[in-house]
Amino acid sequence: MVSVFGKLFLTLLVVYSAYLVNFKCSQLNETPLEHSSEVVLHPLSHHHNQICDGYNAGVNFAEPYLSKVHEFLDEHVHSHPYYKEYEVDSKLQLVKGKYLEIVHPYVIQLWQLIEVAEVHIYDHLVELYAHLKGQYESVVAPKITEIKEKYL
C-alpha cells in the first residue's frame, strides 16, 4: 500500500514536471533577451536549462515515432465514417478553444504561483544549508578534531 507521503511526493513530482514542460521550457525557448535577464534574476535557471535540454532531446528522439502515430490516426481514426459523421474534429477544436478561453488563464496563474513558490523554497533551503554548515563548522568539526587529537 502506498503511503500518503508517497502519494503527495508523486503528485508534487507530476505537477512540477508539468510546470517545467508546459511553462518553464516554453519560456526558455521564447527569446534569448528575456532569458538572459532571467538567468541573472532566477537562481535555478541553470537547472531549468539542463532539464529543458533533456526534455527537448527526448522530444527530438520521439518525433519520428509520433509522426507514425499521427499517420496511424489519420489512416484509421480520422478517416472513419463516424469520425466524419459526428464532426469529432470540430468538437475537439471547440473544446480546445473553450479551454484556451476559460481554463488556460488560470493554469498560467498556477504556473506563476509555482514559480514564486519554487524561488521561496530554494531561498529557504539555501538558508537552512548555510545554518547547518555553520553549525557543523562551529560545533561538530571542533569536536571531531578534538577526538582525533585525543585518540589518534
KOLTOR-628413 format. One record per residue: residue in one letter; residue number from 0; x, y, z of N, C-alpha, C, CB in turn; chain. Coordinates in nm, 4 decimals. Glycine has a CB too. Example, Ala and Ser with C-alpha at 12.3 -4.5 7.8 and 13.67 -1.06 7.14 Angstrom:
# residues 2
residuo; num; n.east; n.north; n.up; ca.east; ca.north; ca.up; c.east; c.north; c.up; cb.east; cb.north; cb.up; cadena
A; 0; 1.3190; -0.5690; 0.7800; 1.2300; -0.4500; 0.7800; 1.3200; -0.3300; 0.7800; 1.1308; -0.4473; 0.9046; A
S; 1; 1.2850; -0.2250; 0.7080; 1.3670; -0.1060; 0.7140; 1.2900; 0.0030; 0.7870; 1.4084; -0.0598; 0.5725; A
***
This chain:
# residues 152
residuo; num; n.east; n.north; n.up; ca.east; ca.north; ca.up; c.east; c.north; c.up; cb.east; cb.north; cb.up; cadena
M; 0; 0.0839; -0.1174; 0.0000; 0.0000; 0.0000; 0.0000; 0.0888; 0.1243; 0.0000; -0.0957; -0.0005; 0.1216; A
V; 1; 0.0556; 0.2165; -0.0842; 0.1347; 0.3380; -0.0978; 0.0979; 0.4339; 0.0147; 0.1124; 0.4042; -0.2366; A
S; 2; 0.1986; 0.4916; 0.0755; 0.1737; 0.5820; 0.1870; 0.1251; 0.7178; 0.1376; 0.3001; 0.5986; 0.2713; A
V; 3; 0.0743; 0.7948; 0.2303; 0.0268; 0.9295; 0.1984; 0.1445; 1.0152; 0.1524; -0.0436; 0.9943; 0.3212; A
F; 4; 0.2596; 0.9977; 0.2176; 0.3780; 1.0733; 0.1785; 0.4184; 1.0401; 0.0351; 0.4943; 1.0446; 0.2744; A
G; 5; 0.4119; 0.9129; -0.0002; 0.4458; 0.8715; -0.1366; 0.3511; 0.9310; -0.2389; 0.4443; 0.7204; -0.1477; A
K; 6; 0.2218; 0.9307; -0.2071; 0.1232; 0.9897; -0.2982; 0.1458; 1.1393; -0.3134; -0.0192; 0.9630; -0.2481; A
L; 7; 0.1738; 1.2064; -0.2011; 0.1995; 1.3503; -0.2055; 0.3249; 1.3796; -0.2862; 0.2134; 1.4072; -0.0636; A
F; 8; 0.4296; 1.3019; -0.2640; 0.5543; 1.3208; -0.3380; 0.5332; 1.2994; -0.4876; 0.6622; 1.2253; -0.2859; A
L; 9; 0.4617; 1.1948; -0.5229; 0.4353; 1.1657; -0.6632; 0.3508; 1.2759; -0.7269; 0.3649; 1.0302; -0.6773; A
T; 10; 0.2510; 1.3255; -0.6552; 0.1677; 1.4347; -0.7062; 0.2509; 1.5598; -0.7287; 0.0527; 1.4646; -0.6093; A
L; 11; 0.3352; 1.5940; -0.6313; 0.4211; 1.7116; -0.6470; 0.5177; 1.6944; -0.7634; 0.4991; 1.7382; -0.5181; A
L; 12; 0.5693; 1.5747; -0.7807; 0.6605; 1.5472; -0.8915; 0.5906; 1.5647; -1.0259; 0.7172; 1.4057; -0.8800; A
V; 13; 0.4690; 1.5146; -1.0371; 0.3938; 1.5267; -1.1627; 0.3590; 1.6725; -1.1903; 0.2651; 1.4415; -1.1575; A
V; 14; 0.3130; 1.7454; -1.0882; 0.2765; 1.8867; -1.1076; 0.4000; 1.9682; -1.1431; 0.2090; 1.9443; -0.9804; A
Y; 15; 0.5119; 1.9436; -1.0749; 0.6337; 2.0188; -1.1044; 0.6863; 1.9853; -1.2438; 0.7414; 1.9898; -0.9990; A
S; 16; 0.6756; 1.8600; -1.2842; 0.7168; 1.8224; -1.4201; 0.6296; 1.8913; -1.5238; 0.7100; 1.6698; -1.4387; A
A; 17; 0.4998; 1.8953; -1.4994; 0.4095; 1.9654; -1.5917; 0.4424; 2.1137; -1.5960; 0.2625; 1.9451; -1.5502; A
Y; 18; 0.4759; 2.1715; -1.4813; 0.5156; 2.3129; -1.4758; 0.6403; 2.3364; -1.5605; 0.5412; 2.3569; -1.3296; A
L; 19; 0.7389; 2.2492; -1.5455; 0.8624; 2.2671; -1.6219; 0.8376; 2.2524; -1.7716; 0.9680; 2.1665; -1.5763; A
V; 20; 0.7639; 2.1492; -1.8095; 0.7435; 2.1217; -1.9517; 0.6548; 2.2269; -2.0165; 0.6823; 1.9835; -1.9708; A
N; 21; 0.5450; 2.2612; -1.9515; 0.4464; 2.3493; -2.0139; 0.4732; 2.4970; -1.9939; 0.3120; 2.3177; -1.9615; A
F; 22; 0.5480; 2.5340; -1.8915; 0.5669; 2.6765; -1.8627; 0.7126; 2.7182; -1.8757; 0.5165; 2.7089; -1.7229; A
K; 23; 0.7999; 2.6534; -1.8009; 0.9393; 2.6963; -1.7970; 1.0114; 2.6714; -1.9286; 1.0119; 2.6255; -1.6853; A
C; 24; 0.9979; 2.5521; -1.9847; 1.0700; 2.5211; -2.1084; 1.0213; 2.6074; -2.2233; 1.0542; 2.3733; -2.1441; A
S; 25; 0.8921; 2.6341; -2.2291; 0.8428; 2.7219; -2.3355; 0.8894; 2.8646; -2.3119; 0.6890; 2.7168; -2.3438; A
Q; 26; 0.9036; 2.9051; -2.1856; 0.9567; 3.0381; -2.1551; 1.1030; 3.0483; -2.1979; 0.9428; 3.0688; -2.0044; A
L; 27; 1.1799; 2.9442; -2.1732; 1.3218; 2.9469; -2.2082; 1.3432; 2.9450; -2.3585; 1.3936; 2.8294; -2.1448; A
N; 28; 1.2479; 2.8891; -2.4330; 1.2607; 2.8814; -2.5782; 1.2126; 3.0073; -2.6491; 1.1844; 2.7630; -2.6297; A
E; 29; 1.1485; 3.1012; -2.5770; 1.0874; 3.2171; -2.6422; 1.1912; 3.3113; -2.7023; 1.0014; 3.2928; -2.5430; A
T; 30; 1.2581; 3.3896; -2.6197; 1.3557; 3.4845; -2.6731; 1.4808; 3.4835; -2.5869; 1.2961; 3.6269; -2.6802; A
P; 31; 1.5965; 3.4995; -2.6488; 1.7210; 3.4999; -2.5717; 1.7328; 3.6206; -2.4788; 1.8394; 3.4970; -2.6656; A
L; 32; 1.6741; 3.7357; -2.5173; 1.6856; 3.8559; -2.4352; 1.6128; 3.8378; -2.3025; 1.6299; 3.9776; -2.5101; A
E; 33; 1.4893; 3.7880; -2.3083; 1.4154; 3.7624; -2.1851; 1.4875; 3.6575; -2.1018; 1.2716; 3.7168; -2.2160; A
H; 34; 1.5435; 3.5586; -2.1693; 1.6112; 3.4505; -2.0990; 1.7367; 3.5025; -2.0291; 1.6471; 3.3372; -2.1965; A
S; 35; 1.8114; 3.5939; -2.0919; 1.9346; 3.6431; -2.0304; 1.9050; 3.7226; -1.9044; 2.0129; 3.7291; -2.1291; A
S; 36; 1.7942; 3.7982; -1.9027; 1.7602; 3.8704; -1.7802; 1.7147; 3.7739; -1.6718; 1.6509; 3.9747; -1.8075; A
E; 37; 1.6510; 3.6651; -1.7103; 1.6052; 3.5676; -1.6120; 1.7224; 3.4917; -1.5521; 1.5063; 3.4701; -1.6754; A
V; 38; 1.8287; 3.4694; -1.6307; 1.9459; 3.3986; -1.5797; 2.0048; 3.4748; -1.4623; 2.0516; 3.3799; -1.6906; A
V; 39; 2.0056; 3.6079; -1.4722; 2.0612; 3.6890; -1.3653; 1.9700; 3.6859; -1.2429; 2.0824; 3.8332; -1.4129; A
L; 40; 1.8384; 3.6875; -1.2650; 1.7446; 3.7012; -1.1544; 1.7025; 3.5692; -1.0909; 1.6240; 3.7728; -1.2014; A
H; 41; 1.6900; 3.4650; -1.1678; 1.6352; 3.3392; -1.1164; 1.7481; 3.2463; -1.0748; 1.5458; 3.2708; -1.2220; A
P; 42; 1.7497; 3.2028; -0.9493; 1.8616; 3.1209; -0.9012; 1.8661; 2.9800; -0.9601; 1.8553; 3.1109; -0.7525; A
L; 43; 1.7562; 2.9323; -1.0143; 1.7516; 2.7955; -1.0657; 1.7560; 2.7888; -1.2176; 1.6275; 2.7267; -1.0163; A
S; 44; 1.7929; 2.8979; -1.2835; 1.7873; 2.8997; -1.4298; 1.8818; 2.7968; -1.4926; 1.8215; 3.0390; -1.4814; A
H; 45; 1.9970; 2.7730; -1.4313; 2.0897; 2.6728; -1.4853; 2.0259; 2.5336; -1.4823; 2.2224; 2.6728; -1.4052; A
H; 46; 1.9612; 2.5007; -1.3722; 1.8947; 2.3702; -1.3602; 1.7783; 2.3599; -1.4586; 1.8444; 2.3479; -1.2157; A
H; 47; 1.7049; 2.4695; -1.4747; 1.5948; 2.4693; -1.5714; 1.6479; 2.4450; -1.7124; 1.5172; 2.6027; -1.5658; A
N; 48; 1.7600; 2.5083; -1.7459; 1.8197; 2.4874; -1.8784; 1.8548; 2.3409; -1.8999; 1.9451; 2.5743; -1.8954; A
Q; 49; 1.9166; 2.2796; -1.8010; 1.9552; 2.1393; -1.8149; 1.8335; 2.0488; -1.8301; 2.0380; 2.0953; -1.6947; A
I; 50; 1.7316; 2.0720; -1.7492; 1.6112; 1.9888; -1.7563; 1.5418; 2.0074; -1.8902; 1.5147; 2.0225; -1.6412; A
C; 51; 1.5317; 2.1321; -1.9356; 1.4633; 2.1589; -2.0621; 1.5434; 2.1062; -2.1811; 1.4386; 2.3091; -2.0782; A
D; 52; 1.6762; 2.1092; -2.1718; 1.7571; 2.0497; -2.2784; 1.7326; 1.8992; -2.2866; 1.9069; 2.0781; -2.2552; A
G; 53; 1.7244; 1.8348; -2.1718; 1.6926; 1.6920; -2.1707; 1.5544; 1.6646; -2.2259; 1.7032; 1.6369; -2.0303; A
Y; 54; 1.4592; 1.7484; -2.1895; 1.3224; 1.7333; -2.2415; 1.3209; 1.7509; -2.3931; 1.2269; 1.8355; -2.1749; A
N; 55; 1.3898; 1.8541; -2.4430; 1.3936; 1.8780; -2.5876; 1.4629; 1.7636; -2.6610; 1.4649; 2.0102; -2.6180; A
A; 56; 1.5659; 1.7060; -2.6004; 1.6311; 1.5901; -2.6621; 1.5344; 1.4722; -2.6691; 1.7580; 1.5506; -2.5833; A
G; 57; 1.4552; 1.4540; -2.5648; 1.3547; 1.3476; -2.5664; 1.2483; 1.3705; -2.6715; 1.2898; 1.3353; -2.4310; A
V; 58; 1.2075; 1.4953; -2.6882; 1.1080; 1.5280; -2.7912; 1.1655; 1.5002; -2.9291; 1.0634; 1.6759; -2.7803; A
N; 59; 1.2899; 1.5386; -2.9512; 1.3533; 1.5123; -3.0807; 1.3667; 1.3626; -3.1066; 1.4912; 1.5790; -3.0870; A
F; 60; 1.3932; 1.2861; -3.0021; 1.4039; 1.1413; -3.0167; 1.2685; 1.0791; -3.0513; 1.4593; 1.0789; -2.8882; A
A; 61; 1.1621; 1.1299; -2.9900; 1.0288; 1.0703; -3.0078; 0.9570; 1.1204; -3.1318; 0.9436; 1.0982; -2.8870; A
E; 62; 1.0087; 1.2243; -3.1967; 0.9388; 1.2850; -3.3107; 0.9069; 1.1859; -3.4233; 1.0221; 1.3976; -3.3662; A
P; 63; 1.0001; 1.1005; -3.4673; 0.9644; 1.0054; -3.5735; 0.8531; 0.9090; -3.5314; 1.0874; 0.9258; -3.6149; A
Y; 64; 0.8547; 0.8679; -3.4061; 0.7516; 0.7762; -3.3577; 0.6161; 0.8458; -3.3499; 0.7900; 0.7198; -3.2202; A
L; 65; 0.6176; 0.9716; -3.3092; 0.4920; 1.0470; -3.3034; 0.4341; 1.0693; -3.4421; 0.5137; 1.1811; -3.2342; A
S; 66; 0.5199; 1.0896; -3.5408; 0.4682; 1.1062; -3.6768; 0.4032; 0.9765; -3.7254; 0.5814; 1.1490; -3.7732; A
K; 67; 0.4591; 0.8618; -3.6853; 0.3964; 0.7337; -3.7210; 0.2605; 0.7187; -3.6528; 0.4883; 0.6159; -3.6822; A
V; 68; 0.2512; 0.7634; -3.5289; 0.1230; 0.7580; -3.4574; 0.0208; 0.8472; -3.5265; 0.1404; 0.8008; -3.3097; A
H; 69; 0.0632; 0.9670; -3.5683; -0.0284; 1.0571; -3.6392; -0.0729; 0.9969; -3.7725; 0.0385; 1.1934; -3.6630; A
E; 70; 0.0188; 0.9314; -3.8415; -0.0190; 0.8639; -3.9665; -0.1222; 0.7547; -3.9394; 0.1056; 0.8034; -4.0356; A
F; 71; -0.1009; 0.6775; -3.8342; -0.1957; 0.5725; -3.7981; -0.3328; 0.6324; -3.7656; -0.1430; 0.4914; -3.6783; A
L; 72; -0.3332; 0.7408; -3.6883; -0.4607; 0.8049; -3.6539; -0.5305; 0.8592; -3.7778; -0.4383; 0.9180; -3.5530; A
D; 73; -0.4540; 0.9207; -3.8675; -0.5139; 0.9713; -3.9913; -0.5731; 0.8578; -4.0734; -0.4098; 1.0473; -4.0742; A
E; 74; -0.5026; 0.7463; -4.0766; -0.5448; 0.6330; -4.1585; -0.6656; 0.5601; -4.1000; -0.4300; 0.5360; -4.1746; A
H; 75; -0.6646; 0.5385; -3.9690; -0.7650; 0.4510; -3.9086; -0.8724; 0.5233; -3.8275; -0.6971; 0.3526; -3.8211; A
V; 76; -0.8450; 0.6398; -3.7773; -0.9426; 0.7081; -3.6922; -1.0046; 0.8266; -3.7644; -0.8769; 0.7548; -3.5621; A
H; 77; -0.9212; 0.9178; -3.8123; -0.9729; 1.0398; -3.8748; -1.0468; 1.0121; -4.0049; -0.8598; 1.1363; -3.9009; A
S; 78; -1.0186; 0.9011; -4.0679; -1.0874; 0.8682; -4.1927; -1.2109; 0.7803; -4.1696; -0.9914; 0.7980; -4.2877; A
H; 79; -1.2372; 0.7466; -4.0454; -1.3527; 0.6617; -4.0137; -1.4824; 0.7388; -4.0387; -1.3462; 0.6125; -3.8662; A
P; 80; -1.5849; 0.6728; -4.0919; -1.7113; 0.7417; -4.1212; -1.7755; 0.8070; -3.9980; -1.8090; 0.6438; -4.1822; A
Y; 81; -1.7696; 0.7419; -3.8835; -1.8293; 0.8014; -3.7631; -1.7558; 0.9288; -3.7209; -1.8283; 0.6999; -3.6478; A
Y; 82; -1.6265; 0.9282; -3.7391; -1.5470; 1.0471; -3.7056; -1.5927; 1.1659; -3.7892; -1.3960; 1.0206; -3.7279; A
K; 83; -1.6167; 1.1403; -3.9161; -1.6624; 1.2467; -4.0058; -1.8098; 1.2789; -3.9813; -1.6408; 1.2063; -4.1528; A
E; 84; -1.8901; 1.1763; -3.9593; -2.0342; 1.1965; -3.9419; -2.0644; 1.2815; -3.8182; -2.1058; 1.0613; -3.9310; A
Y; 85; -1.9976; 1.2522; -3.7090; -2.0236; 1.3247; -3.5847; -1.9353; 1.4482; -3.5676; -2.0039; 1.2325; -3.4674; A
E; 86; -1.8593; 1.4810; -3.6688; -1.7740; 1.6008; -3.6714; -1.6896; 1.6119; -3.5437; -1.8606; 1.7276; -3.6885; A
V; 87; -1.6197; 1.5060; -3.5153; -1.5393; 1.4993; -3.3935; -1.4306; 1.6058; -3.3950; -1.4769; 1.3601; -3.3776; A
D; 88; -1.3709; 1.6293; -3.5106; -1.2633; 1.7275; -3.5200; -1.3120; 1.8667; -3.4815; -1.2053; 1.7295; -3.6613; A
S; 89; -1.4274; 1.9070; -3.5313; -1.4790; 2.0402; -3.4977; -1.5146; 2.0490; -3.3494; -1.6025; 2.0734; -3.5838; A
K; 90; -1.5640; 1.9398; -3.2922; -1.5951; 1.9390; -3.1492; -1.4676; 1.9473; -3.0656; -1.6744; 1.8127; -3.1122; A
L; 91; -1.3633; 1.8800; -3.1103; -1.2353; 1.8898; -3.0398; -1.1795; 2.0315; -3.0471; -1.1342; 1.7903; -3.0983; A
Q; 92; -1.1932; 2.0947; -3.1624; -1.1475; 2.2334; -3.1770; -1.2287; 2.3271; -3.0879; -1.1577; 2.2784; -3.3240; A
L; 93; -1.3580; 2.3015; -3.0744; -1.4428; 2.3820; -2.9869; -1.3994; 2.3668; -2.8411; -1.5907; 2.3417; -3.0032; A
V; 94; -1.3727; 2.2433; -2.7999; -1.3269; 2.2186; -2.6630; -1.1918; 2.2858; -2.6400; -1.3171; 2.0665; -2.6350; A
K; 95; -1.1034; 2.2775; -2.7370; -0.9722; 2.3413; -2.7243; -0.9868; 2.4925; -2.7125; -0.8831; 2.3059; -2.8445; A
G; 96; -1.0755; 2.5506; -2.7928; -1.0990; 2.6947; -2.7853; -1.1551; 2.7359; -2.6501; -1.1937; 2.7382; -2.8955; A
K; 97; -1.2504; 2.6598; -2.5982; -1.3073; 2.6898; -2.4656; -1.2015; 2.6752; -2.3568; -1.4273; 2.5970; -2.4355; A
Y; 98; -1.1175; 2.5740; -2.3699; -1.0094; 2.5564; -2.2733; -0.9180; 2.6785; -2.2737; -0.9287; 2.4287; -2.3043; A
L; 99; -0.8773; 2.7211; -2.3941; -0.7868; 2.8360; -2.4035; -0.8535; 2.9635; -2.3530; -0.7402; 2.8553; -2.5479; A
E; 100; -0.9823; 2.9731; -2.3701; -1.0546; 3.0934; -2.3285; -1.0814; 3.0951; -2.1779; -1.1863; 3.1038; -2.4043; A
I; 101; -1.1209; 2.9816; -2.1221; -1.1680; 2.9796; -1.9836; -1.0634; 2.9256; -1.8859; -1.2937; 2.8964; -1.9738; A
V; 102; -1.0051; 2.8128; -1.9150; -0.9199; 2.7433; -1.8181; -0.7745; 2.7892; -1.8248; -0.9270; 2.5936; -1.8411; A
H; 103; -0.7242; 2.8126; -1.9443; -0.5813; 2.8408; -1.9630; -0.5308; 2.9607; -1.8816; -0.5539; 2.8653; -2.1093; A
P; 104; -0.6050; 3.0720; -1.8708; -0.5544; 3.1816; -1.7864; -0.5311; 3.1398; -1.6407; -0.6519; 3.2981; -1.7900; A
Y; 105; -0.6173; 3.0539; -1.5892; -0.5983; 3.0058; -1.4521; -0.4793; 2.9111; -1.4419; -0.7246; 2.9358; -1.4027; A
V; 106; -0.4561; 2.8342; -1.5446; -0.3401; 2.7445; -1.5458; -0.2116; 2.8271; -1.5466; -0.3447; 2.6493; -1.6690; A
I; 107; -0.2090; 2.9344; -1.6254; -0.0914; 3.0229; -1.6281; -0.0690; 3.0845; -1.4902; -0.1089; 3.1346; -1.7348; A
Q; 108; -0.1768; 3.1263; -1.4234; -0.1624; 3.1800; -1.2875; -0.1063; 3.0742; -1.1926; -0.2980; 3.2311; -1.2354; A
L; 109; -0.1521; 2.9504; -1.2074; -0.0997; 2.8416; -1.1252; 0.0494; 2.8229; -1.1494; -0.1750; 2.7112; -1.1543; A
W; 110; 0.0925; 2.8247; -1.2769; 0.2351; 2.8096; -1.3072; 0.3144; 2.9253; -1.2468; 0.2582; 2.8026; -1.4602; A
Q; 111; 0.2602; 3.0467; -1.2518; 0.3304; 3.1611; -1.1937; 0.3414; 3.1475; -1.0419; 0.2584; 3.2919; -1.2299; A
L; 112; 0.2369; 3.0967; -0.9775; 0.2436; 3.0733; -0.8330; 0.3474; 2.9662; -0.7996; 0.1057; 3.0318; -0.7789; A
I; 113; 0.3541; 2.8634; -0.8815; 0.4549; 2.7591; -0.8594; 0.5946; 2.8171; -0.8772; 0.4333; 2.6400; -0.9561; A
E; 114; 0.6108; 2.9080; -0.9726; 0.7409; 2.9714; -0.9936; 0.7826; 3.0512; -0.8705; 0.7371; 3.0628; -1.1171; A
V; 115; 0.6899; 3.1265; -0.8133; 0.7192; 3.2038; -0.6924; 0.7498; 3.1098; -0.5758; 0.6007; 3.2969; -0.6568; A
A; 116; 0.6694; 3.0050; -0.5615; 0.6925; 2.9086; -0.4535; 0.8278; 2.8402; -0.4696; 0.5804; 2.8034; -0.4502; A
E; 117; 0.8652; 2.8115; -0.5936; 0.9936; 2.7468; -0.6209; 1.1092; 2.8339; -0.5719; 1.0085; 2.7181; -0.7715; A
V; 118; 1.1032; 2.9635; -0.5987; 1.2096; 3.0545; -0.5560; 1.2123; 3.0646; -0.4034; 1.1902; 3.1947; -0.6190; A
H; 119; 1.0949; 3.0729; -0.3399; 1.0903; 3.0797; -0.1936; 1.1456; 2.9520; -0.1300; 0.9464; 3.1038; -0.1461; A
I; 120; 1.1084; 2.8388; -0.1832; 1.1591; 2.7120; -0.1302; 1.3103; 2.7052; -0.1475; 1.0912; 2.5918; -0.2006; A
Y; 121; 1.3592; 2.7490; -0.2635; 1.5036; 2.7500; -0.2875; 1.5739; 2.8403; -0.1858; 1.5345; 2.7972; -0.4319; A
D; 122; 1.5191; 2.9605; -0.1634; 1.5796; 3.0529; -0.0672; 1.5835; 2.9926; 0.0733; 1.5025; 3.1853; -0.0652; A
H; 123; 1.4744; 2.9292; 0.1145; 1.4708; 2.8680; 0.2476; 1.5690; 2.7515; 0.2583; 1.3292; 2.8198; 0.2799; A
L; 124; 1.5816; 2.6730; 0.1532; 1.6767; 2.5620; 0.1567; 1.8208; 2.6119; 0.1609; 1.6565; 2.4713; 0.0356; A
V; 125; 1.8497; 2.7219; 0.0910; 1.9844; 2.7794; 0.0953; 2.0142; 2.8314; 0.2357; 1.9992; 2.8933; -0.0089; A
E; 126; 1.9157; 2.8979; 0.2978; 1.9342; 2.9447; 0.4357; 1.9561; 2.8275; 0.5311; 1.8127; 3.0273; 0.4809; A
L; 127; 1.8777; 2.7230; 0.5149; 1.8909; 2.6053; 0.6005; 2.0276; 2.5406; 0.5821; 1.7796; 2.5039; 0.5702; A
Y; 128; 2.0735; 2.5314; 0.4571; 2.2054; 2.4739; 0.4303; 2.3148; 2.5582; 0.4961; 2.2300; 2.4633; 0.2782; A
A; 129; 2.3042; 2.6908; 0.4840; 2.4043; 2.7784; 0.5454; 2.4029; 2.7629; 0.6977; 2.3786; 2.9259; 0.5062; A
H; 130; 2.2849; 2.7525; 0.7550; 2.2737; 2.7344; 0.9001; 2.3358; 2.6015; 0.9435; 2.1260; 2.7405; 0.9438; A
L; 131; 2.3030; 2.4947; 0.8727; 2.3578; 2.3634; 0.9074; 2.5089; 2.3586; 0.8882; 2.2916; 2.2547; 0.8235; A
K; 132; 2.5566; 2.4241; 0.7837; 2.7013; 2.4283; 0.7606; 2.7704; 2.5057; 0.8727; 2.7329; 2.4927; 0.6233; A
G; 133; 2.7098; 2.6175; 0.9138; 2.7652; 2.6939; 1.0255; 2.7657; 2.6135; 1.1545; 2.6866; 2.8221; 1.0455; A
Q; 134; 2.6576; 2.5403; 1.1798; 2.6517; 2.4551; 1.2989; 2.7587; 2.3464; 1.2932; 2.5121; 2.3914; 1.3128; A
Y; 135; 2.7768; 2.2884; 1.1762; 2.8781; 2.1840; 1.1610; 3.0170; 2.2405; 1.1890; 2.8726; 2.1230; 1.0192; A
E; 136; 3.0456; 2.3568; 1.1295; 3.1791; 2.4147; 1.1452; 3.2037; 2.4651; 1.2869; 3.1982; 2.5284; 1.0466; A
S; 137; 3.0982; 2.5084; 1.3562; 3.1196; 2.5625; 1.4907; 3.1091; 2.4566; 1.6008; 3.0198; 2.6725; 1.5174; A
V; 138; 3.0351; 2.3500; 1.5782; 3.0139; 2.2518; 1.6843; 3.0777; 2.1167; 1.6505; 2.8645; 2.2337; 1.7097; A
V; 139; 3.0447; 2.0623; 1.5369; 3.0844; 1.9250; 1.5056; 3.2320; 1.9162; 1.4676; 2.9982; 1.8699; 1.3924; A
A; 140; 3.2779; 2.0042; 1.3802; 3.4168; 1.9968; 1.3335; 3.5169; 2.0114; 1.4479; 3.4426; 2.1046; 1.2289; A
P; 141; 3.4992; 2.1065; 1.5415; 3.5949; 2.1124; 1.6530; 3.5943; 1.9855; 1.7390; 3.5643; 2.2329; 1.7406; A
K; 142; 3.4774; 1.9268; 1.7586; 3.4702; 1.8027; 1.8367; 3.5426; 1.6893; 1.7652; 3.3237; 1.7636; 1.8625; A
I; 143; 3.5287; 1.6837; 1.6338; 3.5961; 1.5788; 1.5568; 3.7472; 1.5948; 1.5671; 3.5518; 1.5825; 1.4089; A
T; 144; 3.7963; 1.7176; 1.5513; 3.9414; 1.7390; 1.5629; 3.9893; 1.7103; 1.7051; 3.9783; 1.8836; 1.5230; A
E; 145; 3.9075; 1.7441; 1.8041; 3.9431; 1.7151; 1.9433; 3.9533; 1.5646; 1.9664; 3.8396; 1.7766; 2.0395; A
I; 146; 3.8579; 1.4897; 1.9128; 3.8598; 1.3436; 1.9280; 3.9782; 1.2840; 1.8529; 3.7277; 1.2817; 1.8772; A
K; 147; 4.0075; 1.3361; 1.7327; 4.1224; 1.2857; 1.6559; 4.2523; 1.3090; 1.7317; 4.1292; 1.3535; 1.5175; A
E; 148; 4.2669; 1.4288; 1.7876; 4.3895; 1.4602; 1.8603; 4.4028; 1.3761; 1.9872; 4.3931; 1.6086; 1.8955; A
K; 149; 4.2906; 1.3491; 2.0496; 4.2931; 1.2761; 2.1756; 4.3208; 1.1275; 2.1571; 4.1624; 1.2944; 2.2475; A
Y; 150; 4.2567; 1.0677; 2.0527; 4.2653; 0.9225; 2.0375; 4.3560; 0.8755; 1.9248; 4.1299; 0.8679; 2.0155; A
L; 151; 4.4017; 0.9632; 1.8390; 4.4867; 0.9164; 1.7290; 4.6265; 0.9620; 1.7425; 4.4338; 0.9615; 1.5985; A
***
